[in-house]
């Protein structure tokens, strides 16, 4: 369901912002040296697809595995196209500002204004990102506890839930600053 909301937001935001897009912002295409280009491609590919490792921890517990590998590859391909569409939308709509924005999709969707009727769509994006973020944290936490339970050869992962949750909470408070400045 949330994936459909994302897809709907991406496609409609491209349609609504098409008049504001400047495709010359995509040029020059290969202006970076090859080393920098390959490094940025690696980090760009690792960020959205790195969570696949957590799903690999969960796959053995799936009852009907049928064509699981084929479906995973298809969905990864669709996700890659989707991420590329969103990146192109952000770059063409924001231009050089896309580089310095802390969250370019939010700023891009904020630009939508159709006759003062269709505006303020960024709240839909914020809610969907929040919900997907919570689901992603749950999946990563579950995969992490399963992995640690297998690493320590425990029969159940439940004894690791509270200690790992406490460690993650403390590390997140120590390592990351708040956007609110608190």
C-alpha positions as CSV (number, residue, x, y, z in Angstrom):
1,X,0.0,0.0,0.0
2,X,2.7,2.5,0.9
3,X,4.6,1.5,-2.2
4,X,1.6,2.5,-4.2
5,X,1.4,5.9,-2.4
6,X,5.1,6.4,-3.2
7,X,4.6,5.5,-6.8
8,X,1.5,7.7,-7.1
9,X,3.4,10.6,-5.5
10,X,6.4,10.2,-7.8
11,X,4.4,10.0,-11.1
12,X,2.0,12.8,-10.2
13,X,4.7,15.1,-9.0
14,X,6.6,14.6,-12.3
15,X,3.4,15.4,-14.1
16,X,2.6,18.4,-11.9
17,X,6.1,19.8,-12.0
18,X,6.8,19.1,-15.7
19,X,6.4,22.8,-16.6
20,X,9.0,23.8,-13.9
21,X,11.6,21.2,-14.9
22,X,14.7,22.3,-16.7
23,X,16.4,19.3,-18.3
24,X,19.5,21.3,-18.9
25,X,20.2,20.8,-15.2
26,X,21.2,17.2,-16.1
27,X,24.1,18.4,-18.1
28,X,27.1,17.9,-18.3
29,X,26.6,14.2,-17.8
30,X,30.1,12.8,-17.3
31,X,31.8,15.9,-15.9
32,X,33.3,14.0,-12.9
33,X,36.6,12.0,-13.1
34,X,36.0,8.3,-13.4
35,X,37.2,7.6,-9.8
36,X,34.7,10.0,-8.3
37,X,31.9,8.9,-10.5
38,X,32.4,5.2,-9.5
39,X,32.6,6.1,-5.9
40,X,29.3,8.0,-6.0
41,X,27.7,5.2,-8.0
42,X,28.7,2.8,-5.3
43,X,27.4,4.9,-2.4
44,X,24.2,5.6,-4.3
45,X,23.6,2.0,-5.0
46,X,24.5,0.8,-1.5
47,X,22.1,3.2,0.3
48,X,18.8,2.0,-1.0
49,X,19.7,-1.6,-1.8
50,X,21.9,-2.3,1.3
51,X,18.8,-3.2,3.3
52,X,18.5,-6.3,1.1
53,X,20.9,-7.9,3.5
54,X,18.2,-7.7,6.2
55,X,15.7,-9.4,4.0
56,X,18.2,-12.2,3.4
57,X,18.0,-12.9,7.1
58,X,14.2,-13.1,6.9
59,X,14.0,-15.2,3.6
60,X,14.6,-18.6,5.3
61,X,11.5,-18.0,7.4
62,X,9.2,-17.4,4.4
63,X,6.8,-20.4,4.0
64,X,6.2,-20.3,0.2
65,X,9.4,-19.4,-1.5
66,X,8.4,-20.4,-5.1
67,X,10.0,-17.8,-7.3
68,X,11.3,-15.7,-4.5
69,X,14.6,-14.8,-6.1
70,X,12.9,-13.8,-9.4
71,X,10.5,-11.6,-7.5
72,X,13.2,-9.9,-5.4
73,X,15.2,-9.1,-8.6
74,X,12.1,-7.7,-10.3
75,X,11.3,-5.5,-7.3
76,X,14.9,-4.3,-7.1
77,X,14.8,-3.4,-10.8
78,X,11.5,-1.5,-10.3
79,X,13.0,0.2,-7.2
80,X,16.1,1.3,-9.2
81,X,13.9,2.8,-11.9
82,X,11.8,4.5,-9.2
83,X,14.8,6.0,-7.5
84,X,16.2,7.2,-10.8
85,X,12.9,8.8,-11.6
86,X,12.8,10.6,-8.3
87,X,16.5,11.7,-8.6
88,X,15.9,13.1,-12.2
89,X,12.8,14.9,-11.0
90,X,14.6,16.5,-8.1
91,X,17.6,17.5,-10.2
92,X,15.5,19.0,-13.0
93,X,13.2,20.8,-10.7
94,X,15.6,22.1,-8.1
95,X,18.8,22.5,-10.2
96,X,21.9,23.2,-8.2
97,X,19.9,23.5,-5.0
98,X,19.3,19.7,-5.1
99,X,22.9,19.3,-4.1
100,X,22.7,21.3,-0.9
101,X,19.2,20.4,0.2
102,X,19.1,18.0,3.2
103,X,16.0,16.4,1.8
104,X,15.4,17.2,-1.9
105,X,12.2,15.2,-2.5
106,X,10.4,17.2,0.2
107,X,11.6,20.5,-1.3
108,X,10.6,19.3,-4.8
109,X,7.1,18.2,-3.9
110,X,6.7,21.5,-2.1
111,X,7.0,23.3,-5.4
112,X,3.8,21.8,-6.7
113,X,1.1,24.5,-7.1
114,X,-1.7,24.0,-9.6
115,X,-4.0,27.0,-9.6
116,X,-3.8,27.2,-5.8
117,X,-5.9,24.1,-5.6
118,X,-3.4,21.3,-5.6
119,X,-0.8,22.5,-3.1
120,X,0.9,21.3,0.1
121,X,1.3,17.8,-1.1
122,X,4.5,17.5,0.9
123,X,2.4,16.3,3.9
124,X,1.6,13.1,2.0
125,X,5.3,12.6,1.3
126,X,6.2,13.3,4.9
127,X,3.6,10.8,6.3
128,X,4.5,8.1,3.8
129,X,8.3,8.6,4.5
130,X,7.6,8.4,8.2
131,X,5.5,5.2,7.9
132,X,8.0,3.5,5.5
133,X,10.9,4.6,7.8
134,X,9.2,2.9,10.8
135,X,8.6,-0.3,8.8
136,X,12.2,-0.2,7.6
137,X,13.5,0.1,11.1
138,X,11.4,-2.8,12.2
139,X,12.7,-5.0,9.4
140,X,16.3,-4.0,10.0
141,X,15.9,-4.6,13.7
142,X,14.3,-8.0,13.2
143,X,17.0,-9.0,10.7
144,X,19.8,-7.8,13.1
145,X,18.4,-9.7,16.0
146,X,18.0,-12.8,13.9
147,X,21.6,-12.4,12.6
148,X,23.0,-12.0,16.1
149,X,21.0,-15.0,17.4
150,X,22.5,-17.1,14.6
151,X,26.0,-15.7,15.2
152,X,25.9,-16.6,18.9
153,X,24.1,-19.9,18.1
154,X,21.1,-19.0,20.3
155,X,17.8,-21.0,20.0
156,X,15.7,-17.9,20.1
157,X,16.3,-14.2,19.2
158,X,14.0,-12.9,22.0
159,X,16.8,-12.5,24.6
160,X,18.6,-10.1,22.3
161,X,15.6,-7.8,21.6
162,X,15.8,-5.5,24.7
163,X,19.7,-5.2,24.8
164,X,20.0,-4.6,21.1
165,X,17.1,-2.0,21.2
166,X,18.8,-0.2,24.1
167,X,22.2,-0.2,22.3
168,X,20.6,1.1,19.1
169,X,18.7,3.9,20.9
170,X,21.8,5.0,22.8
171,X,24.0,4.9,19.7
172,X,21.4,6.9,17.7
173,X,21.3,9.6,20.4
174,X,25.1,9.8,20.5
175,X,25.9,9.7,16.8
176,X,23.2,11.8,15.2
177,X,22.2,15.4,15.7
178,X,18.6,16.5,15.7
179,X,17.3,18.7,12.9
180,X,15.5,20.7,15.5
181,X,18.8,21.7,17.2
182,X,17.9,20.0,20.5
